[in-house]
């Protein structure tokens, strides 16, 4: 906590006690009429002050809060410190054996390919996995994550008693259990976890956890829906299509925008709500750095051809495993492809018919195969025989 916050800690405490976050969909920094279509150009992100309440809440959920200003609460600080210790014990192995290594790996890929590392970052089928996206592309100025899971609300931790607080904090680690151990969310586990009203109820708390873990402060949080023309309409309820978070990287002093969409990106989903397809067409630039991981092989099916086409059209580079876009869609007149790791049959949860013979053959081509992986990222975490493809346009 900086000296300014220390000097006004008493004011902050009083402010927190007087104003709860129960109406959590309201943005404390930027307010607009619910019926007004947002105009992003009207407000400079640089002029928005850090929201100290949201920043401290994200730090508390991440086990990174100093607890200086919580002495007035009837909380067991020892219990909170124990949560912090347990959280660190789960996070540090992932940091050292996976996150740091994927950062170094992709930094080398981008440098060798000449692809800018500050470009728009696009992550379909993401869940709330901002942690891997940020470590892969830490210099991006704008991130867009898309998945089916609910947005979720900002937890009203300040008003919780000690028992409810500790239960919620532990719920964060429960939702993250598969991210910690396997690098991806298991859908059935996540559905169970976020449908428990006493625990995390969506992806926003997990994203705020990741923002804190990656040294970001929170400037603002804005909820919105997407209308039929692909424009966004600010909402005050977290039961909506998306959330936009303005972040500040504390170390680099860089302002970033992170958007999470809770929408159906199957062909039928786009047909039901065509504004989402229009939004993606308008919002994702043609030079995006894209990422697909542990995506249940959905992009192999004709029922997801629309989002597959968007990824191919909009991406300047694409990092993915074999659960992403099939190898046959990468025209060698358009794409340069580098293959890493080892390719083998899909894990037992998925059909062996998804095995790609052409990709398997490509792994024996010394002009395409680029070497082993020094980290675990994807479904084959048990055997360690994992694959990654780094593709970039010529």
LORO-135075 format. One record per residue (C-alpha): residue number from 1; residue in three letters; x, y, z. Coordinates in steps of 0.25 Angstrom, whole numbers, always signed. Layout:
<pts>
+-----+---------+-------+-------+-------+
! num ! residuo !    xx !    yy !    zz !
+-----+---------+-------+-------+-------+
! NUM !     ALA !     X !     Y !     Z !
...
+-----+---------+-------+-------+-------+
</pts>
This chain:
<pts>
+-----+---------+-------+-------+-------+
! num ! residuo !    xx !    yy !    zz !
+-----+---------+-------+-------+-------+
!   1 !     UNK !    +0 !    +0 !    +0 !
!   2 !     UNK !    +6 !   +14 !    -4 !
!   3 !     UNK !    +8 !   +25 !    +6 !
!   4 !     UNK !    -4 !   +33 !    +1 !
!   5 !     UNK !   -14 !   +21 !    +4 !
!   6 !     UNK !    -7 !   +20 !   +18 !
!   7 !     UNK !    -9 !   +34 !   +21 !
!   8 !     UNK !   -24 !   +33 !   +18 !
!   9 !     UNK !   -27 !   +19 !   +23 !
!  10 !     UNK !   -37 !   +24 !   +33 !
!  11 !     UNK !   -45 !   +31 !   +22 !
!  12 !     UNK !   -45 !   +18 !   +14 !
!  13 !     UNK !   -50 !   +10 !   +26 !
!  14 !     UNK !   -61 !   +20 !   +28 !
!  15 !     UNK !   -64 !   +20 !   +13 !
!  16 !     UNK !   -65 !    +5 !   +12 !
!  17 !     UNK !   -74 !    +4 !   +25 !
!  18 !     UNK !   -83 !   +14 !   +19 !
!  19 !     UNK !   -84 !    +9 !    +5 !
!  20 !     UNK !   -85 !    -6 !    +2 !
!  21 !     UNK !   -83 !   -13 !   -11 !
!  22 !     UNK !   -96 !   -20 !   -10 !
!  23 !     UNK !  -101 !   -13 !   -23 !
!  24 !     UNK !   -88 !   -18 !   -29 !
!  25 !     UNK !   -92 !   -16 !   -44 !
!  26 !     UNK !   -90 !    -1 !   -42 !
!  27 !     UNK !   -77 !    +5 !   -47 !
!  28 !     UNK !   -72 !   +14 !   -35 !
!  29 !     UNK !   -63 !   +21 !   -45 !
!  30 !     UNK !   -71 !   +23 !   -58 !
!  31 !     UNK !   -87 !   +23 !   -58 !
!  32 !     UNK !   -96 !   +24 !   -70 !
!  33 !     UNK !  -110 !   +23 !   -73 !
!  34 !     UNK !  -114 !    +8 !   -74 !
!  35 !     UNK !  -121 !   +11 !   -88 !
!  36 !     UNK !  -109 !   +19 !   -93 !
!  37 !     UNK !  -100 !   +12 !  -103 !
!  38 !     UNK !   -85 !   +13 !   -98 !
!  39 !     UNK !   -76 !   +22 !  -106 !
!  40 !     UNK !   -62 !   +17 !  -102 !
!  41 !     UNK !   -56 !   +29 !  -108 !
!  42 !     UNK !   -63 !   +39 !   -98 !
!  43 !     UNK !   -54 !   +35 !   -86 !
!  44 !     UNK !   -39 !   +34 !   -86 !
!  45 !     UNK !   -35 !   +22 !   -78 !
!  46 !     UNK !   -23 !   +30 !   -73 !
!  47 !     UNK !   -32 !   +40 !   -66 !
!  48 !     UNK !   -39 !   +29 !   -57 !
!  49 !     UNK !   -34 !   +28 !   -43 !
!  50 !     UNK !   -30 !   +15 !   -37 !
!  51 !     UNK !   -42 !    +9 !   -29 !
!  52 !     UNK !   -35 !    +6 !   -16 !
!  53 !     UNK !   -47 !    -2 !   -11 !
!  54 !     UNK !   -47 !   -12 !   -23 !
!  55 !     UNK !   -32 !   -13 !   -23 !
!  56 !     UNK !   -32 !   -17 !    -9 !
!  57 !     UNK !   -43 !   -27 !   -10 !
!  58 !     UNK !   -36 !   -33 !   -22 !
!  59 !     UNK !   -23 !   -34 !   -13 !
!  60 !     UNK !   -31 !   -40 !    -2 !
!  61 !     UNK !   -37 !   -51 !   -11 !
!  62 !     UNK !   -23 !   -54 !   -16 !
!  63 !     UNK !   -17 !   -55 !    -2 !
!  64 !     UNK !    -8 !   -42 !    -4 !
!  65 !     UNK !   -15 !   -32 !    +5 !
!  66 !     UNK !    -7 !   -26 !   +17 !
!  67 !     UNK !   -20 !   -26 !   +25 !
!  68 !     UNK !   -15 !   -12 !   +31 !
!  69 !     UNK !   -29 !    -6 !   +29 !
!  70 !     UNK !   -38 !   -18 !   +34 !
!  71 !     UNK !   -34 !   -17 !   +49 !
!  72 !     UNK !   -48 !   -11 !   +51 !
!  73 !     UNK !   -55 !   -24 !   +46 !
!  74 !     UNK !   -58 !   -36 !   +55 !
!  75 !     UNK !   -50 !   -45 !   +46 !
!  76 !     UNK !   -39 !   -55 !   +50 !
!  77 !     UNK !   -27 !   -49 !   +44 !
!  78 !     UNK !   -20 !   -62 !   +47 !
!  79 !     UNK !   -30 !   -69 !   +38 !
!  80 !     UNK !   -28 !   -59 !   +27 !
!  81 !     UNK !   -13 !   -61 !   +28 !
!  82 !     UNK !   -14 !   -76 !   +27 !
!  83 !     UNK !   -23 !   -74 !   +14 !
!  84 !     UNK !   -12 !   -66 !    +9 !
!  85 !     UNK !    -1 !   -76 !   +12 !
!  86 !     UNK !   -10 !   -87 !    +6 !
!  87 !     UNK !   -12 !   -79 !    -7 !
!  88 !     UNK !    +3 !   -76 !    -8 !
!  89 !     UNK !    +6 !   -91 !    -7 !
!  90 !     UNK !    -4 !   -94 !   -18 !
!  91 !     UNK !    +0 !   -83 !   -27 !
!  92 !     UNK !   +16 !   -83 !   -26 !
!  93 !     UNK !   +18 !   -97 !   -32 !
!  94 !     UNK !    +9 !   -92 !   -44 !
!  95 !     UNK !   +17 !   -80 !   -45 !
!  96 !     UNK !   +30 !   -86 !   -45 !
!  97 !     UNK !   +28 !   -99 !   -54 !
!  98 !     UNK !   +18 !   -93 !   -63 !
!  99 !     UNK !   +15 !   -78 !   -64 !
! 100 !     UNK !   +29 !   -73 !   -64 !
! 101 !     UNK !   +33 !   -84 !   -75 !
! 102 !     UNK !   +21 !   -81 !   -84 !
! 103 !     UNK !   +25 !   -66 !   -83 !
! 104 !     UNK !   +39 !   -69 !   -87 !
! 105 !     UNK !   +34 !   -78 !   -98 !
! 106 !     UNK !   +25 !   -69 !  -105 !
! 107 !     UNK !   +34 !   -57 !  -103 !
! 108 !     UNK !   +44 !   -64 !  -112 !
! 109 !     UNK !   +33 !   -69 !  -122 !
! 110 !     UNK !   +28 !   -54 !  -124 !
! 111 !     UNK !   +42 !   -49 !  -125 !
! 112 !     UNK !   +46 !   -59 !  -136 !
! 113 !     UNK !   +33 !   -57 !  -144 !
! 114 !     UNK !   +33 !   -42 !  -143 !
! 115 !     UNK !   +19 !   -42 !  -137 !
! 116 !     UNK !   +17 !   -30 !  -128 !
! 117 !     UNK !   +14 !   -34 !  -114 !
! 118 !     UNK !    +6 !   -21 !  -111 !
! 119 !     UNK !    -5 !   -25 !  -121 !
! 120 !     UNK !   -20 !   -29 !  -117 !
! 121 !     UNK !   -21 !   -42 !  -109 !
! 122 !     UNK !   -32 !   -51 !  -113 !
! 123 !     UNK !   -36 !   -63 !  -104 !
! 124 !     UNK !   -48 !   -71 !  -108 !
! 125 !     UNK !   -53 !   -83 !   -99 !
! 126 !     UNK !   -45 !   -76 !   -88 !
! 127 !     UNK !   -54 !   -78 !   -76 !
! 128 !     UNK !   -48 !   -68 !   -66 !
! 129 !     UNK !   -34 !   -72 !   -69 !
! 130 !     UNK !   -27 !   -58 !   -69 !
! 131 !     UNK !   -15 !   -63 !   -62 !
! 132 !     UNK !   -10 !   -71 !   -74 !
! 133 !     UNK !   -14 !   -61 !   -84 !
! 134 !     UNK !    -6 !   -50 !   -77 !
! 135 !     UNK !    +6 !   -58 !   -75 !
! 136 !     UNK !    +6 !   -62 !   -90 !
! 137 !     UNK !    +4 !   -48 !   -95 !
! 138 !     UNK !    +7 !   -38 !   -83 !
! 139 !     UNK !    +9 !   -26 !   -92 !
! 140 !     UNK !    -4 !   -26 !   -99 !
! 141 !     UNK !   -12 !   -13 !   -97 !
! 142 !     UNK !   -25 !   -20 !   -99 !
! 143 !     UNK !   -31 !   -34 !   -95 !
! 144 !     UNK !   -44 !   -41 !  -100 !
! 145 !     UNK !   -48 !   -54 !   -93 !
! 146 !     UNK !   -60 !   -61 !   -97 !
! 147 !     UNK !   -67 !   -73 !   -91 !
! 148 !     UNK !   -81 !   -78 !   -86 !
! 149 !     UNK !   -79 !   -77 !   -71 !
! 150 !     UNK !   -86 !   -66 !   -64 !
! 151 !     UNK !   -80 !   -52 !   -62 !
! 152 !     UNK !   -82 !   -53 !   -47 !
! 153 !     UNK !   -82 !   -41 !   -37 !
! 154 !     UNK !   -72 !   -34 !   -28 !
! 155 !     UNK !   -73 !   -40 !   -15 !
! 156 !     UNK !   -78 !   -32 !    -3 !
! 157 !     UNK !   -66 !   -37 !    +6 !
! 158 !     UNK !   -66 !   -25 !   +15 !
! 159 !     UNK !   -80 !   -28 !   +20 !
! 160 !     UNK !   -77 !   -43 !   +23 !
! 161 !     UNK !   -75 !   -48 !   +36 !
! 162 !     UNK !   -62 !   -56 !   +39 !
! 163 !     UNK !   -69 !   -70 !   +35 !
! 164 !     UNK !   -75 !   -65 !   +22 !
! 165 !     UNK !   -62 !   -58 !   +18 !
! 166 !     UNK !   -53 !   -70 !   +20 !
! 167 !     UNK !   -63 !   -79 !   +13 !
! 168 !     UNK !   -63 !   -69 !    +1 !
! 169 !     UNK !   -48 !   -68 !    +1 !
! 170 !     UNK !   -46 !   -83 !    +1 !
! 171 !     UNK !   -57 !   -84 !   -10 !
! 172 !     UNK !   -47 !   -76 !   -19 !
! 173 !     UNK !   -37 !   -87 !   -18 !
! 174 !     UNK !   -48 !   -98 !   -20 !
! 175 !     UNK !   -52 !   -91 !   -33 !
! 176 !     UNK !   -37 !   -90 !   -37 !
! 177 !     UNK !   -33 !  -105 !   -33 !
! 178 !     UNK !   -32 !  -110 !   -47 !
! 179 !     UNK !   -25 !   -97 !   -52 !
! 180 !     UNK !   -15 !   -99 !   -41 !
! 181 !     UNK !   -13 !  -114 !   -44 !
! 182 !     UNK !   -16 !  -116 !   -59 !
! 183 !     UNK !   -15 !  -102 !   -65 !
! 184 !     UNK !   -30 !  -102 !   -70 !
! 185 !     UNK !   -44 !  -102 !   -64 !
! 186 !     UNK !   -52 !  -115 !   -64 !
! 187 !     UNK !   -66 !  -111 !   -68 !
! 188 !     UNK !   -74 !  -120 !   -59 !
! 189 !     UNK !   -66 !  -116 !   -47 !
! 190 !     UNK !   -67 !  -101 !   -50 !
! 191 !     UNK !   -82 !  -102 !   -52 !
! 192 !     UNK !   -83 !  -108 !   -38 !
! 193 !     UNK !   -74 !   -98 !   -32 !
! 194 !     UNK !   -80 !   -85 !   -37 !
! 195 !     UNK !   -95 !   -90 !   -35 !
! 196 !     UNK !   -92 !   -90 !   -20 !
! 197 !     UNK !   -98 !   -77 !   -16 !
! 198 !     UNK !   -89 !   -77 !    -4 !
! 199 !     UNK !   -77 !   -77 !   -12 !
! 200 !     UNK !   -71 !   -71 !   -25 !
! 201 !     UNK !   -83 !   -69 !   -34 !
! 202 !     UNK !   -76 !   -66 !   -48 !
! 203 !     UNK !   -63 !   -62 !   -55 !
! 204 !     UNK !   -61 !   -48 !   -50 !
! 205 !     UNK !   -56 !   -52 !   -36 !
! 206 !     UNK !   -46 !   -61 !   -43 !
! 207 !     UNK !   -42 !   -51 !   -53 !
! 208 !     UNK !   -40 !   -41 !   -41 !
! 209 !     UNK !   -31 !   -51 !   -34 !
! 210 !     UNK !   -23 !   -52 !   -46 !
! 211 !     UNK !   -22 !   -37 !   -48 !
! 212 !     UNK !   -16 !   -36 !   -34 !
! 213 !     UNK !    -6 !   -48 !   -36 !
! 214 !     UNK !    -1 !   -41 !   -48 !
! 215 !     UNK !    +2 !   -28 !   -41 !
! 216 !     UNK !   -10 !   -20 !   -46 !
! 217 !     UNK !   -19 !   -10 !   -39 !
! 218 !     UNK !   -33 !    -8 !   -43 !
! 219 !     UNK !   -38 !    +5 !   -49 !
! 220 !     UNK !   -52 !    +2 !   -52 !
! 221 !     UNK !   -62 !    -9 !   -55 !
! 222 !     UNK !   -74 !    -8 !   -64 !
! 223 !     UNK !   -84 !   -18 !   -67 !
! 224 !     UNK !   -91 !   -18 !   -81 !
! 225 !     UNK !  -100 !   -25 !   -91 !
! 226 !     UNK !   -99 !   -26 !  -106 !
! 227 !     UNK !  -110 !   -21 !  -114 !
! 228 !     UNK !  -115 !   -26 !  -128 !
! 229 !     UNK !  -105 !   -17 !  -135 !
! 230 !     UNK !   -93 !   -21 !  -127 !
! 231 !     UNK !   -92 !    -9 !  -118 !
! 232 !     UNK !   -91 !   -10 !  -103 !
! 233 !     UNK !  -101 !    -4 !   -93 !
! 234 !     UNK !   -96 !    -2 !   -79 !
! 235 !     UNK !  -104 !   -10 !   -69 !
! 236 !     UNK !  -105 !    -9 !   -53 !
! 237 !     UNK !  -107 !   -24 !   -52 !
! 238 !     UNK !   -96 !   -34 !   -53 !
! 239 !     UNK !  -106 !   -44 !   -60 !
! 240 !     UNK !  -102 !   -38 !   -73 !
! 241 !     UNK !   -94 !   -42 !   -86 !
! 242 !     UNK !   -80 !   -36 !   -82 !
! 243 !     UNK !   -71 !   -28 !   -72 !
! 244 !     UNK !   -60 !   -18 !   -76 !
! 245 !     UNK !   -49 !   -16 !   -66 !
! 246 !     UNK !   -39 !    -5 !   -67 !
! 247 !     UNK !   -26 !    -9 !   -61 !
! 248 !     UNK !   -13 !    -2 !   -58 !
! 249 !     UNK !    +0 !   -10 !   -58 !
! 250 !     UNK !    +7 !    -6 !   -45 !
! 251 !     UNK !   +21 !    -9 !   -50 !
! 252 !     UNK !   +20 !    -4 !   -64 !
! 253 !     UNK !   +10 !    +7 !   -61 !
! 254 !     UNK !    +2 !    +2 !   -73 !
! 255 !     UNK !   -13 !    +4 !   -75 !
! 256 !     UNK !   -20 !    -8 !   -80 !
! 257 !     UNK !   -34 !   -12 !   -84 !
! 258 !     UNK !   -39 !   -26 !   -81 !
! 259 !     UNK !   -53 !   -31 !   -86 !
! 260 !     UNK !   -60 !   -44 !   -82 !
! 261 !     UNK !   -72 !   -48 !   -90 !
! 262 !     UNK !   -82 !   -59 !   -85 !
! 263 !     UNK !   -88 !   -63 !   -98 !
! 264 !     UNK !   -90 !   -75 !  -107 !
! 265 !     UNK !   -81 !   -75 !  -119 !
! 266 !     UNK !   -86 !   -87 !  -126 !
! 267 !     UNK !   -93 !   -85 !  -139 !
! 268 !     UNK !  -106 !   -86 !  -133 !
! 269 !     UNK !  -102 !   -77 !  -122 !
! 270 !     UNK !   -99 !   -66 !  -132 !
! 271 !     UNK !  -112 !   -69 !  -139 !
! 272 !     UNK !  -120 !   -67 !  -126 !
! 273 !     UNK !  -112 !   -54 !  -123 !
! 274 !     UNK !  -106 !   -49 !  -136 !
! 275 !     UNK !  -101 !   -36 !  -129 !
! 276 !     UNK !   -90 !   -44 !  -122 !
! 277 !     UNK !   -84 !   -48 !  -136 !
! 278 !     UNK !   -85 !   -34 !  -140 !
! 279 !     UNK !   -78 !   -29 !  -128 !
! 280 !     UNK !   -67 !   -39 !  -130 !
! 281 !     UNK !   -66 !   -35 !  -145 !
! 282 !     UNK !   -65 !   -20 !  -141 !
! 283 !     UNK !   -57 !   -21 !  -128 !
! 284 !     UNK !   -46 !   -32 !  -131 !
! 285 !     UNK !   -35 !   -25 !  -140 !
! 286 !     UNK !   -29 !   -33 !  -152 !
! 287 !     UNK !   -15 !   -33 !  -145 !
! 288 !     UNK !   -19 !   -40 !  -132 !
! 289 !     UNK !   -10 !   -50 !  -124 !
! 290 !     UNK !   -20 !   -61 !  -121 !
! 291 !     UNK !   -20 !   -73 !  -111 !
! 292 !     UNK !   -28 !   -86 !  -110 !
! 293 !     UNK !   -25 !   -96 !  -100 !
! 294 !     UNK !   -33 !  -109 !   -95 !
! 295 !     UNK !   -45 !  -105 !  -103 !
! 296 !     UNK !   -52 !  -119 !  -104 !
! 297 !     UNK !   -49 !  -120 !  -119 !
! 298 !     UNK !   -61 !  -111 !  -121 !
! 299 !     UNK !   -54 !  -104 !  -133 !
! 300 !     UNK !   -53 !  -117 !  -140 !
! 301 !     UNK !   -68 !  -118 !  -142 !
! 302 !     UNK !   -76 !  -111 !  -153 !
! 303 !     UNK !   -85 !  -105 !  -142 !
! 304 !     UNK !   -74 !   -96 !  -138 !
! 305 !     UNK !   -70 !   -92 !  -152 !
! 306 !     UNK !   -73 !   -77 !  -150 !
! 307 !     UNK !   -64 !   -75 !  -138 !
! 308 !     UNK !   -53 !   -83 !  -145 !
! 309 !     UNK !   -54 !   -74 !  -157 !
! 310 !     UNK !   -53 !   -62 !  -148 !
! 311 !     UNK !   -41 !   -67 !  -141 !
! 312 !     UNK !   -34 !   -70 !  -155 !
! 313 !     UNK !   -38 !   -57 !  -161 !
! 314 !     UNK !   -34 !   -48 !  -149 !
! 315 !     UNK !   -22 !   -54 !  -144 !
! 316 !     UNK !    -8 !   -50 !  -147 !
! 317 !     UNK !    -3 !   -61 !  -138 !
! 318 !     UNK !    -9 !   -72 !  -131 !
! 319 !     UNK !    -5 !   -81 !  -120 !
! 320 !     UNK !   -13 !   -94 !  -118 !
! 321 !     UNK !   -12 !  -108 !  -115 !
! 322 !     UNK !   -19 !  -119 !  -123 !
! 323 !     UNK !   -32 !  -116 !  -117 !
! 324 !     UNK !   -33 !  -103 !  -125 !
! 325 !     UNK !   -34 !  -101 !  -140 !
! 326 !     UNK !   -30 !  -114 !  -148 !
! 327 !     UNK !   -17 !  -113 !  -155 !
! 328 !     UNK !   -24 !  -115 !  -169 !
! 329 !     UNK !   -29 !  -101 !  -168 !
! 330 !     UNK !   -15 !   -95 !  -168 !
! 331 !     UNK !   -12 !   -92 !  -182 !
! 332 !     UNK !    +3 !   -92 !  -184 !
! 333 !     UNK !    +2 !   -80 !  -194 !
! 334 !     UNK !    -3 !   -72 !  -183 !
! 335 !     UNK !    +2 !   -77 !  -170 !
! 336 !     UNK !   +16 !   -81 !  -164 !
! 337 !     UNK !   +14 !   -92 !  -154 !
! 338 !     UNK !   +24 !   -97 !  -143 !
! 339 !     UNK !   +20 !  -109 !  -135 !
! 340 !     UNK !   +25 !  -112 !  -121 !
! 341 !     UNK !   +24 !  -124 !  -111 !
! 342 !     UNK !   +18 !  -137 !  -115 !
! 343 !     UNK !    +5 !  -141 !  -122 !
! 344 !     UNK !    -3 !  -153 !  -118 !
! 345 !     UNK !   -17 !  -158 !  -118 !
! 346 !     UNK !   -28 !  -149 !  -111 !
! 347 !     UNK !   -30 !  -152 !   -96 !
! 348 !     UNK !   -40 !  -163 !   -93 !
! 349 !     UNK !   -51 !  -152 !   -90 !
! 350 !     UNK !   -51 !  -150 !  -105 !
! 351 !     UNK !   -53 !  -158 !  -118 !
! 352 !     UNK !   -41 !  -164 !  -125 !
! 353 !     UNK !   -47 !  -159 !  -138 !
! 354 !     UNK !   -42 !  -146 !  -134 !
! 355 !     UNK !   -28 !  -151 !  -136 !
! 356 !     UNK !   -21 !  -143 !  -147 !
! 357 !     UNK !   -13 !  -151 !  -157 !
! 358 !     UNK !    -8 !  -139 !  -164 !
! 359 !     UNK !    -3 !  -132 !  -151 !
! 360 !     UNK !    +3 !  -145 !  -147 !
! 361 !     UNK !   +11 !  -146 !  -160 !
! 362 !     UNK !   +15 !  -131 !  -159 !
! 363 !     UNK !   +21 !  -134 !  -145 !
! 364 !     UNK !   +32 !  -143 !  -153 !
! 365 !     UNK !   +35 !  -131 !  -162 !
! 366 !     UNK !   +48 !  -125 !  -157 !
! 367 !     UNK !   +45 !  -111 !  -164 !
! 368 !     UNK !   +32 !  -110 !  -156 !
! 369 !     UNK !   +35 !  -117 !  -143 !
! 370 !     UNK !   +42 !  -107 !  -133 !
! 371 !     UNK !   +45 !  -115 !  -121 !
! 372 !     UNK !   +40 !  -120 !  -108 !
! 373 !     UNK !   +32 !  -113 !   -98 !
! 374 !     UNK !   +38 !  -109 !   -84 !
! 375 !     UNK !   +24 !  -108 !   -77 !
! 376 !     UNK !   +11 !  -114 !   -76 !
! 377 !     UNK !    -1 !  -107 !   -82 !
! 378 !     UNK !   -13 !  -115 !   -87 !
! 379 !     UNK !   -21 !  -128 !   -86 !
! 380 !     UNK !    -9 !  -138 !   -86 !
! 381 !     UNK !    -4 !  -133 !   -72 !
! 382 !     UNK !    -3 !  -147 !   -67 !
! 383 !     UNK !    +6 !  -153 !   -78 !
! 384 !     UNK !   +13 !  -140 !   -80 !
! 385 !     UNK !   +12 !  -143 !   -95 !
! 386 !     UNK !    +6 !  -129 !   -99 !
! 387 !     UNK !    +6 !  -121 !  -112 !
! 388 !     UNK !    +6 !  -106 !  -115 !
! 389 !     UNK !    +5 !  -100 !  -129 !
! 390 !     UNK !   +10 !   -86 !  -131 !
! 391 !     UNK !    +5 !   -80 !  -144 !
! 392 !     UNK !    +7 !   -67 !  -150 !
! 393 !     UNK !    +3 !   -61 !  -164 !
! 394 !     UNK !   +13 !   -58 !  -175 !
+-----+---------+-------+-------+-------+
</pts>
